[in-house]
Amino acid sequence: MKICVLVKEVPDAAVEKRIDASTGRMDRSGEKNLNPYDTHAIEAAMQLKEGGALQIDEIVAVTMGPESAVRALHKAVSLGADRSLHLSDDSLAGSDVAATGYALAKALEKEQPDIVLLGQQSDDGECYTIGAVVADHLKAPSLTQVIKLDVVDGGLRCERQAEYGYDTVQVGLPAVISVGDAINEPRYPSLKAIMGAKKKPLEKAGAGDVGIDASLVGADGSRVQCGEFKAPPAKSAGTIIEDEDTDATVEQIVAWLDERKLI
């Protein structure tokens, strides 16, 4: 059996997220890293492989992105993936969620995985829906917000978070599972794994290699068109009340609250 884990390169958490006004896309010129939510998906794949209840022959990390996205794949391999697939093509730039999901599904059709795992969201777009889009194209069942995975009768019994509590769902394979960050604690890669990541097999594929219809991807093939972006208004400076006289300080605070009808 094969597990494919969808991963994504995102701006580092310490980088302030900005929109490039000229393109309407996120500015990705700063430091980048593997999407932290996807590390939970890799760990879930590793635990399924190590658990032994399913005969997992390999774990494949799959990403779609520019040349720099290869670093996210190296990180995924250092965390346990056996090899990786990098879908990269100029025609894919500017794809929205629907177009991205379609493109990734075409890449996955080539791999024919039994299980597709991914993080519940990306640290940049935070759309939560890419797994469902991929599953729709693959005609496979999809579960989101999964926080527990157990192998039962050759399928997966999944516990997922819901608005009213938790659902327990039995799903057959193949399936697309989006995992929540509460599912596990990702392991740290060893120095040996980090050093050996670049030596693991990495396949590069263009849009034509996996049969992607160019009219369904990229900015022109996307269903969402972004309008103007404006920075939020700057916050006004706060009011600092300092007085050695405690009573006077209390009176000033009460007056300030009363003026704004907060008391």
TORDRENTI-197429 format. One line per 5 residues: number of its first residue (from 1); their letters; for each residue x, y, z of C-alpha. Coordinates in steps of 0.001 Angstrom, whole numbers, always signed. Example, Ala and Ser with C-alpha at 12.3 -4.5 7.8 and 13.67 -1.06 7.14 Angstrom:
REM TORDRENTI-197429
1	as	+12300,-4500,+7800  +13670,-1060,+7140
This chain:
REM TORDRENTI-197429
1	mkicv	+0,+0,+0  +1055,+3574,-584  +443,+6789,+1368  +802,+10160,-322  +1159,+13189,+1945
6	lvkev	+326,+16570,+461  +2690,+19249,+1728  +3147,+22931,+1029  +5855,+25541,+1285  +4552,+28575,+3208
11	pdaav	+6040,+31823,+4541  +7778,+31294,+7858  +5590,+31971,+10896  +7829,+34887,+11883  +7339,+36620,+8508
16	ekrid	+4588,+39237,+8280  +2074,+38166,+5643  +1650,+40709,+2843  -230,+40829,-442  +1671,+41921,-3545
21	astgr	-519,+44720,-4903  +753,+44219,-8460  -277,+40550,-8656  -2959,+40211,-5976  -1054,+37216,-4603
26	mdrsg	+758,+36668,-1350  +4288,+38035,-1243  +6459,+34939,-814  +9848,+36625,-1090  +10815,+36140,+2566
31	eknln	+11900,+33097,+4569  +9802,+29987,+3847  +9257,+26654,+5546  +7217,+23467,+5422  +3614,+24132,+6428
36	pydth	+3557,+23155,+10138  +118,+21514,+9841  +1503,+19118,+7231  +4083,+17799,+9695  +1182,+16212,+11588
41	aieaa	+95,+14474,+8381  +3611,+13100,+7858  +3707,+11864,+11446  +301,+10204,+11000  +1638,+8443,+7901
46	mqlke	+4709,+7279,+9805  +2595,+5911,+12643  +396,+3974,+10207  +3499,+2504,+8583  +5159,+1648,+11876
51	ggalq	+1949,+285,+13408  +1988,-2729,+11118  -1792,-3120,+10810  -1506,-2054,+7157  +1346,-3096,+4891
56	ideiv	+2610,+341,+3878  +5310,+7,+1246  +6146,+3679,+887  +5253,+7217,+1903  +5448,+9832,-842
61	avtmg	+5492,+13580,-164  +3759,+15573,-2921  +3798,+19315,-3415  +2841,+21876,-6027  +4866,+25042,-6136
66	pesav	+7834,+26957,-7531  +11418,+25724,-7540  +11950,+26809,-3927  +9235,+24354,-2785  +11793,+21567,-3063
71	ralhk	+13011,+22582,+391  +9633,+21681,+1863  +9981,+18270,+236  +13453,+17808,+1727  +11973,+18582,+5147
76	avslg	+9138,+16119,+4554  +11622,+13402,+3602  +13733,+14134,+6679  +10590,+13550,+8761  +10059,+10105,+7273
81	adrsl	+8787,+10194,+3682  +10542,+7700,+1397  +10531,+9882,-1707  +8883,+13006,-3092  +7103,+14419,-6142
86	hlsdd	+7396,+18089,-7083  +4679,+19390,-9424  +5978,+22664,-10817  +5016,+24584,-13946  +4673,+28256,-14876
91	slags	+1110,+27565,-15994  +159,+26677,-12396  +1106,+30067,-10918  -1856,+31964,-9491  -4094,+28895,-9106
96	dvaat	-6870,+29247,-6550  -8032,+26411,-4275  -10195,+24770,-6957  -7411,+24846,-9557  -4782,+23705,-7053
101	gyala	-6938,+20807,-5908  -7495,+19736,-9502  -3775,+19870,-10304  -2802,+17923,-7191  -5453,+15318,-7955
106	kalek	-3951,+14787,-11417  -541,+14236,-9827  -2075,+11786,-7351  -3778,+9868,-10153  -284,+9107,-11416
111	eqpdi	+762,+7804,-7994  -2421,+5797,-7268  -2143,+6026,-3441  -4340,+4060,-1074  -4360,+6886,+1477
116	vllgq	-3873,+10624,+969  -3039,+12619,+4094  -2650,+16374,+4529  -2803,+19003,+7230  -6207,+20526,+7964
121	qsddg	-5076,+23926,+6668  -2105,+25830,+5313  -403,+28457,+7412  -877,+31079,+4707  -4223,+30643,+2928
126	ecyti	-5964,+28772,+5786  -8768,+27669,+3470  -9349,+24230,+5093  -10865,+22890,+1837  -8041,+21574,-360
131	gavva	-8515,+17994,+860  -12188,+18000,-95  -11406,+19396,-3563  -8751,+16740,-4164  -11098,+13986,-2951
136	dhlka	-13861,+15189,-5255  -11610,+14872,-8297  -10350,+11466,-7160  -13920,+10297,-6453  -12717,+9201,-3017
141	psltq	-14276,+9654,+442  -12977,+12638,+2390  -12762,+13401,+6092  -11556,+16613,+7702  -10418,+17688,+11191
146	vikld	-9385,+14101,+11995  -7660,+13797,+15382  -7399,+9998,+15662  -6728,+7230,+13144  -7152,+3506,+13776
151	vvdgg	-6938,+662,+11287  -10117,-1450,+11432  -11156,-4183,+8965  -8704,-2984,+6321  -10048,+586,+6456
156	lrcer	-9672,+3546,+8790  -11781,+4417,+11803  -11410,+8156,+12255  -12373,+10422,+15098  -12948,+13971,+13926
161	qaeyg	-13732,+17227,+15635  -17153,+18691,+14951  -19011,+21784,+16113  -21033,+19749,+18612  -18296,+17388,+19787
166	ydtvq	-16728,+14444,+17970  -17704,+12115,+15117  -16425,+8562,+14717  -16451,+7516,+11069  -15399,+4273,+9402
171	vglpa	-14008,+4887,+5912  -12863,+2472,+3236  -9788,+2914,+1093  -8701,+4782,-941  -9520,+7904,+1078
176	visvg	-8376,+11498,+1552  -7872,+12472,+5197  -7179,+15991,+6472  -5705,+15740,+9971  -5916,+18275,+12770
181	daine	-2895,+19363,+14771  -4269,+17576,+17852  -3750,+14166,+16243  -114,+13770,+17282  +3169,+15412,+18215
186	pryps	+5449,+15392,+15148  +8887,+13897,+15690  +12060,+15888,+15196  +14231,+14827,+12266  +17589,+13321,+13153
191	lkaim	+20787,+14889,+11880  +21333,+11790,+9738  +17848,+12162,+8217  +18412,+15850,+7486  +21743,+15167,+5814
196	gakkk	+20327,+12280,+3795  +17126,+14025,+2661  +18656,+15442,-527  +19751,+11940,-1564  +16242,+10503,-1422
201	pleka	+14436,+10136,-4796  +12756,+13364,-5924  +10696,+13356,-9106  +9850,+16603,-10886  +6767,+16831,-13076
206	gagdv	+5246,+19555,-15212  +1574,+20120,-15949  +1753,+18101,-19178  +3449,+15171,-17471  +377,+14435,-15348
211	gidas	-2277,+15385,-17910  -3358,+18748,-16488  -5707,+20819,-18670  -3990,+24227,-18794  -7369,+25991,-19091
216	lvgad	-8315,+24795,-15587  -5271,+26094,-13704  -3369,+29309,-13195  -4927,+32729,-12740  -7082,+32419,-15880
221	gsrvq	-8325,+28967,-14921  -9213,+29919,-11363  -12763,+30568,-10218  -11800,+33176,-7622  -10536,+36564,-8741
226	cgefk	-9159,+38830,-6033  -10038,+42501,-5923  -8175,+45339,-4270  -6306,+44775,-1027  -5866,+47518,+1535
231	appak	-3851,+47494,+4717  -5978,+47790,+7882  -6018,+51275,+9423  -3255,+51931,+11907  -4325,+51766,+15523
236	sagti	-4280,+55011,+17452  -1922,+55306,+20373  -3277,+54181,+23714  -3882,+56417,+26719  -1415,+56107,+29570
241	ieded	-2619,+57318,+32960  +125,+57960,+35471  -338,+59667,+38794  +1194,+59166,+42206  -2184,+59939,+43769
246	tdatv	-4103,+56640,+43663  -7495,+58290,+44129  -6829,+60708,+41280  -5746,+57822,+39031  -8926,+55887,+39788
251	eqiva	-11018,+58979,+39031  -9293,+59410,+35652  -9860,+55759,+34742  -13523,+55903,+35756  -14000,+59121,+33776
256	wlder	-12314,+57556,+30712  -14578,+54499,+30886  -17692,+56583,+31498  -16913,+58824,+28507  -16935,+55764,+26259
261	kli	-20073,+54362,+27942  -18184,+51288,+29128  -19626,+51550,+32625
